[in-house]
Structure formats: C-alpha cells, structure tokens
C-alpha cells in the first residue's frame, strides 16, 4: 500500500511523417503530413451510393474538401482545414467516380412500413444488394464506398424508432408467434420466408449494413444528409449559423476517416513501447432476453503502430445475469488469445513481449488459465480492468476543471485517471461538466500502474474515425460495444480476421 498521490501525466505525443511529433493530431498533420504519407498518396477512387440528389451533394462536398475550409468562429479547438490533398497528399479522381443509384421512391416506400424490422432490413438491402452486385462484376475497383443516407433513414433506422401515425401506413410483417413458427403455408411460404429474414437482424441501419458487407470486405463510410447539405435541408438561419462553426471539424473528421479506410495510418503513438500489444475484449449478448446466457465474444488487437484487427470468437453461455459479467470458458479464452498472438507473429515475425488485456470486468480463474495457456512461452500477459467512476469528483480553485492527464495513484495496482478536462493546448476545457475519472486496476499479472495509465492515455488518441485531441476512453474499449453490435446484428454473421477499418 502507498499513500494516495496526485500526479500529472504529460500529454502523449503522436508521430507523423518523417518521425516528427506533436500532441494534437491536426497540428501534426498540418505541419508534417500523415505517418503513411510515403506509402499512401496520389489519386484514389471513391464510389458513391444513394439517391441521385444526395450523390450530387456528396460529390460537391468532396470537391470542397480539396480546398481550405475555414472555421467561422476562429476557435483554436476547431482549427481551419487546409484541404484533403494539402494534408494527406491524396485526391479524388473526379473524372471517374463510380456511382450507384438508390431510388428515393423505394426509400419512401419502406418508410411507410410500421414493422421496424421490415423497414430497416429493406433499407439496408437497397444499398447492400447493389454494392455486392458491383463487387461481383467489378468494372472499376473502388477503394472506399461512401454511403449517403437521407435523414429519414437515420431517424427511423435505429432501435426503438417508430414512424408517425399515418393513413397510408403499411402493416407488412409477421407476428411474434409466426416469426419462429415451423408450420408451412401451402400458398405463401416463399413470401413468409422472405419476411422471416428481417427478424434475423437487429433494428439498426448502421450495424446491419456493416454486418452484411463484412464477408465481401467492402469498405464503407456512412454519411448523413445533414452533415454535408444542412443549408439545403434547414430553413432556420440561427441553426445554420450554429452548424457552420463545425464545418472545419467535420472536414477534419471525414478526411481522416477516409485516409485510414484507404489504407493509410494518419499517425501513431509517439512514445511507443515496442513489442507491446493491447487487446480489448468485446462481449455482446445475442438477444435481450435476461434468461439467455448466450453471447458473442471477440477481441480487438491494437499493435504498437496503433492499427487494429478484430478477431471473432465463439458464441456461448458467457453471460452471468447474477453478476452482470461475461466470462469465457478456458478453451475459448485460449482460442481467442491464440488468434491474436498468431496474427501479431504473422505481422512482425515474432511474438509481443507484453500483452495488456483491457476489459470492463474482472477476469475469473477459468478464463485467465486459458489466457495464460495461450501465452505460455510466448509473452507476458497483464489483465487490466477499466471502467468509468462516478463516485467522486476533484475540483480546484481555478476557472477551469482538473486537467486531462491527472492521475490519483491509489495503490500499487490501482489508480484513477482523468482523460477529460482542461487542455493547456486550447486554454479551455472540452465540455461544460466537471469530468469523472476512469478507474484503472491491474487485476491479473504484474506491471506498474503508472505505465498502464500512460498507455491508456495514449490509446485515447488513436480513434482514426475522427480527428480530435483525445477521447474519454481508450480505443480498446471505445468501440467494444460498437463492434459487438455489428457482430451480433445478424444471425450467424460470417467474418474472418479483418482490419479495424471494416467496422468503423
């Protein structure tokens, strides 16, 4: 035991082109260029799929991305965007942009479906079927498909969404009893089988679409209508002026995500501890039934480079409703860690020296024995529990809250880490609330808790789906729920080992 000690962990550096370093991703990209600039550069083929009017607006937006986009309120937290080619040294081949039409009339037709399963299933198929058809007949290889969706899909393509009452509503669907019925119908069995397929998927357009294209390895970026054409969509001048403040931020985010999905690495950790691997365990119940123990398990592996892979484990009775925790059998624990270690070996020619397994719960004896068996003779493994703590807050006599990077060293294996708060680089805090810390505990294996906290702080800067200073949680946990939902959004989702970019 030690006396609790409050420490400040310096903001982790990121590495960019030519090994140059900066703490803010946007500073580093502007000054030095992306880390993979020498490998990923030049002309890229971007495909567009969606209704004609939205494809045209997306095409115009892509052209705008090639020119500077200024920040209207001059906020240092939202710097100007110099342009896609200026920052990333890539440009869209506008002479050849493959386009696929999704009929707005078809979208509007399914919008009238009262049954949410049928509505979302049909919406995703409007996009997925045409993407797969293009992939099979591949006339021009497409690096990334931008899926442009109208606001109605975003609004009514989510869990618990309900369409407004209307006289022309369509009640096509099956009752709960008929969805699982094995009784055959003499005249309409084919139609019933088609309707039943919709109930094999979760009511979530984003997750369902991502799951349906995983096996075809189609890389997608879903973009809402309001993100690129709010001036055409809204008629409220005050609302439009407020949204303009985020024009440069959206440009940074979309461009960074595109660059990553094109195969580039925008940045990597600056103070890299070589041959260290971070695993985030992902669990997701296969349905909401409290009595059902079945859950899907997967692991996200983040290399010292910052890039990631996702490994799907088995579906089994991992859920314990009494403790509210997931725990694997010894065999499945061994299998999923073995997959990760072999992937690391294939990538680098050797096993990592240390593997840090991040989870939101404790590890029980059985699953830890499985982890140790997989790592025996190959590497050292350390189990770390990370969860948000809202039992206390720290205040200081200052205009702004406690700085990001503060750590309350509680004992040899436990600390509280503030990943949100005052940021000296901006001379302000992000958000209005006094932030809560992350509770970090080394529950298995041995390591120094301060080193673990420094790693976690660095992992909050590896979200390549956005271009921000830092997240509140590390990437090992940031997308755990999202990946789990994609893997369980459909019945028997077929997927092998895929890079992280297929899921975000």
N, C-alpha and C positions, 0 to 999 in steps of 0.2 A: 504494500500500500504506500501511496505517496500523498502529500498534501496537495489538494487541487490547485492547479496553476493555470493562469490565463496567459496564452501565448498568441502571437500574431504570425501566421504563415504567409510568407510573401506570395504575391500573385504568380502562378506558374507561367513560365514563358512558353511560347509556341515557336516552332521552327518553320521557316518559309524557304523560298528559292535561295539557292547558294548558301544554305545553312544559316541565313540571317534570322534574328529572333525579335519578337515583340510580344507584348502581353495582350493586345487587342487584335483579334483576327483581321479587322478592317484596316488597322494601321499596317499590319504586316503584308496584307495583300496589296495595298496601295503602294507601299514603299519597295517591296521586294518581289512580289508576284507569288503565286501558289507554289507549294512544295514540289508538285509534279510538273512544273512548267516545261521542263526539258523533254518530258515524255508525252504529255497530253497537250497538243497545240494544233492550231490551224482550223480548217473547215470541218464542220460537223453537220450531220444530217438529223434534223429534228422532225418528227412526224406529229401531225395534229389530227385529233379525232373529236367530233362533237357536232352540234348543229352549225349550219353554214355561217350564221351571223356571229356566233362565238368564235369560230375558227378565224374569221376575218379580223375580229378584235384581238385575238391572241397573236395573230401574225403582225399586226400593227404594234402590239406591245413588245414583241421580240425585237422589232426594229428600233423601238425606243430604248431598249436595253443596251443597244450598241452605241448609244450616245450618253453623255452625262445626264444624270437625274439629280436635281438639286433638292436639298432639304429646305422646305419653306420656312421653318421656324429657327433654323441655324442651331439646332440643339447638338451639342458635342456628343451626346449619346446616340444620335442618329446622323452620322456624317454623310456627306454627299457621295453619290455613286458615280465613279468616273466613266463607266461603260464596260460592257462584257468583254470586248476584245482588249481594251486597255488593261483590265485587271487580270484576266485569265488567259489572254493570248489565244482565244478561240473565237470563232464566229460562225453564225448560222449560214448555211448555203441557201440563200433565198431564191436562187434560180431553180432549186429542186427541193421543195418541201412537200413530202407525201401527205396527202390529206384523205381522211375517211369521213364520210357524212353520216351523222346520226340524226334521223328525222326528228324535228321538233314536234311534229304532229304525233309521232309514236310516243315521245316522252309525255306529251299532254294526255294521250290516251291512257297510259298507265298511271298517270297522276290521279285519275278518277277511281282507281282500284282501292276499295276500302280495306281489303286484306293487305297488311303491310308486307307480309312475306311474299305475296304475289307481286306487289308493286316493285319492291326493291330487286327481287330476282329478275324480273323482266327488264328493269332499267339496266342492271349490270350486263345482262346478256346482249342488250343493244350495242354495247361497246365491246364486250369480250369476244362475241362471235365474229365480229368483223376484224378485230385485232388478230385472232387466231387464223382466220382465213388469209389475211395479208401475210402472216408469218409463214404459212404453208406454201403460199405461191410466190413469196418474196421476190418482188421485182427489183426494188431498191432497198438495200439494208438500212434499217433505221436505228440510230444509236439510242434515242430516248423518245418515247411517245408522250406527248402532253395531252392529257385527257381533260377537256374543258367541259365543265358541267354547269347548267343553269342553276339559279338559286333554289328552284323548287326541288331539285334532287338533293341539294344539301339540307334543305329544311325538312323534307319528308322522306329522306332516305336514311334516317337514324333511328336507333331504338326508341320506343315509346312515342314515335311521331304519329300523329293522326291527321288525316286530311279534313278540311272543313266540311260540314254537312252541306249536301247539295242534292238537287232533284235528279241530276244525271249521274249519280254515283254508281259504280259497277261493283256488284257483290260477288264477283268470281273468286272462288276459293273452296276450301274443304273445312268441315267442322273438325274439332279436335279428335273426335272419335274416328272419323273417316281417314284422318291422316295416317293412322297406324293400322287401319283395318286390313286384313288379309283377304277379305271377301272380294271375289271378282265380279265385275259388272259385265253383263252379256253384250251391251251395246257401246258403252263409253269408256272401256278400260284404258285405251290409249290416252284419252283426254285426262282421265283421273291420274294416270302415272305421270303425265307431264305436270299436273298441278302439285303432285306429291313432292316433286323435286325441289320446289321452292321452300319446303319446310325442312330441308336438309341444311339450310343456310341461315346464318344469323341475319337479323334485320339491321344491316349496316352497309351502306353502299361502298364506302372506302375499303373496309376489311374484306367484304365479299368479292369485290373486283380484284383486289390484290391476290387473294387466295386462288381465284380462278385462273390467273395467268402465271402463277408460280411455276407450274410444270413446264410451261413453254418458255420460261426465262425471259419474258417480255418485261423490259424496264419501263416504268411509268412514272409520271408526275401528274397528280390530280390538282387542278386549279379551278377555283370557283369563279363564276362570272363577275362577282362584285370585287374581286381582287385586281382585276385588270380593266374593268369598264364601269366603275361606280358612277362616273359623271353621266353616262348614258342611262344608268339604272335608277338613279335617285334624282329627285327634283327639289331637295332641301339644301339651299346654299350653305347653311351653317354646318350641316352634316358633311357636305362635300369638302368644305374648308378644313374641318377637323381630320378627315381622312387623308387629305393632301400631305399632312405632316408626316405620314408614314410611307410616302412614295419611295423615298430613298431606302428605307429599311426593307420594304418589300422587294426592291430590286436587288439588294444585297442577298436576301434570303433565297429568292428564286434562282439567282445566278449561281450561288454557292451550291445549292442542291443539284442543279443541272450539271455543274462541273464534276461533282462527286459521282453522279449517276453515269456520266460519260467515261468514268474510269479513273478520274484524277483524284489526288489527295490534296485538298486545299491547304492543309497544314498538319503538322504532327506535334506531339509533345516536345517541348524544348529541352527539359532536363530529364531525358529518357533514362530509365533504369533498364538497361539492355537485358534481353532474355527473360523478361517478366511478362506473364500473360494474365489477363483479367477475365474472369468468367462471371456472367450474370445469369443466375438460374431463373428460368421462366416457367411458371405453372399457370394453367387455366382450366377451370372445370369445363367439362364437355356440355353441361347444361346447368340450369339454375336450380334444379331440384336439390333441396337441402340433404335428402337422404342418399342421393347418388354420390359415391365417393370417387368416381372416375374423373381423371384429369389428364391433360396432355402436359408433358414435360419437354422443355427444350433448353438449350444453353446458348448464350451469346458469347462469343470469344472475341476479345479485343487484344490485338497484338501491340507490341511496344511502338509500332508505327502509328497506331491509332485506328487502323482499319478494322473491320469486323466481319465475322462469319456467324451463321446461325445453324445449329445442329438440332434436328428434331429427335427426341427420344420416343419412348413408347407411351401409350395411353394405359393407365392402370388405376387402381384404387389408392391414389396418393393422398386424397383429402381426408382429414380428420375433423369432423364437424364439432367435436368437443373442444379441441384446442384451437381450431380455426387455422391450422397449419397444413402444409404439404410436406410429405416425406417419401422418398423413394425406397424401393427395395434395394438390397445390396447389389443384385445383378444389374438393375437398371442404372444405379449410381455408377457402377463400374463402366458400363457401356457408354454412357454419355460423356464421362471424362476421358475415356479412351479415344472416342471420336475426336474430341478437341485436341488432345495431345498429338494424335497422329496427323491431324491437319497442320498443327504447328510444325511438326517434323518435316512434312512434305513441303512446307513453305520456306523453311530456313535450313533444313539439313541436320537439325539437332533438336533435342527437347528443351523446353524452357528450364531455367534454374528454379524459378518460383512461379506458382500459380495461386492467385488470390481469387477465391470463390465468394462472390457477393450475393447475399440473399437478404430478404426481409425478416426471416425467421431463424431460429436456432437449427443446428444440424443434429439429428439423433444418431445414436450409436451405429445402427444398422447401415444407414446411408453413408456415414463417414467411413466405415470399414470398406465400403465399396469404392469410395473416392481414393482411399489410401492404397487399395489393391491396384487400382488403375495407375497410380503414380509411383508405385514401388520400383526403385531402381532407376527412375527416370527424372524425378524432380521433387521439390518440396512443395507441399500444399498448405494453404492457410485459409481458414474459414472466417469470414467477416460478416457480421450482421449489421445492416444499415437501415435505419428507419427514422422517419421524421418524429421529433419530440415536441410536444406542445404543453409540457407540464410546467415550464418556466420560461421567462424571457430575461434578457440582460439589457439594461438601459445605461446611458451615460449622459453626463451633463454637457450636451452638445446639440447643435441644431439638427444633426442627422443621427441615424441609429448606429448601432455597433457595426464596424467594418466587416465586409466579406473577408474570410480568411482567419477570423478569430477562432481559437481552439481552447476549450476548457479541458485541460489534461486531468482526468479524474483519477485514474489509477493505471497500472502497468498495461492493462488490456482494454481500457475504455476511455473515450473522450467524446466531447460534444463539439461539433464543427459547424460554423456558420458559413454557408455557401451563398447566402444572400446578404445584402446590407449595403452600407456606404461604400462607394467605389472611388478611391482617390483620383483615378484617371479622369472621371467625369465630374468630380467635386459635387456629387449628389448621390442619392440612393435610388435604386430602381424599385418602384412601387411605393405605396404610402404606408404600409403596415410595418410594425416592428417585427423583424423576421424571427422564425423559430429555428433552432439548430437541428442538424442531423445527429442522431445518437449512433456512434460508431463503436462496435465492440468486436474484439478478436475472440471468437468463441472456440476455435479449434486451431491447433498448430501454434507456432511462435513467430512473432515479428514485433517490431517496435510500433506502437500505436501512432506515434507522430509521423513515421514514414507512411503508414497506411492512410492517414488523414491527408498528407501531401499528395499521395496518389489519387485519392478521391477528389480533391480539389482540382487536380489536373484533368481528371476524367469528366468534370462538369464542362470542360471547354472543347469536347470532341463531338458535339452534335452538329454533323455536317448537313442536316436538313434545314438549318438556319445559319445565320452569320451574326452571332451575338457574343457579347463579352463572356458570358458564362451562364450555365443553367443552375437550377437549385439542387438538382440531384445528378449523380454521375450517369454516364451513358449506359453503364452496366445495369442500372435499374430504370433509367428514363424510359426506355422503350420495351421494358419487360412485359408490361400489360398489353401494349400495342401488338407486339409480336405474338404473344399468346392468343390474342383475339383473332389475329389473321390465321394462325394455325388451326384454330378451333371454330372458325367462322363457317366452315362447311364440313360435311360428313366425309371422313377419310381424305383429307386434303393431301394430294400426292406431291411430295417435295423432297429433294435431296439436300446436300450441303450447298447453301447459296450465300453469296456475299450479302452484307447487311443492306446494301442499296436496293435490293428487291423488296424490302419490307417497309421502307420509309417513304 
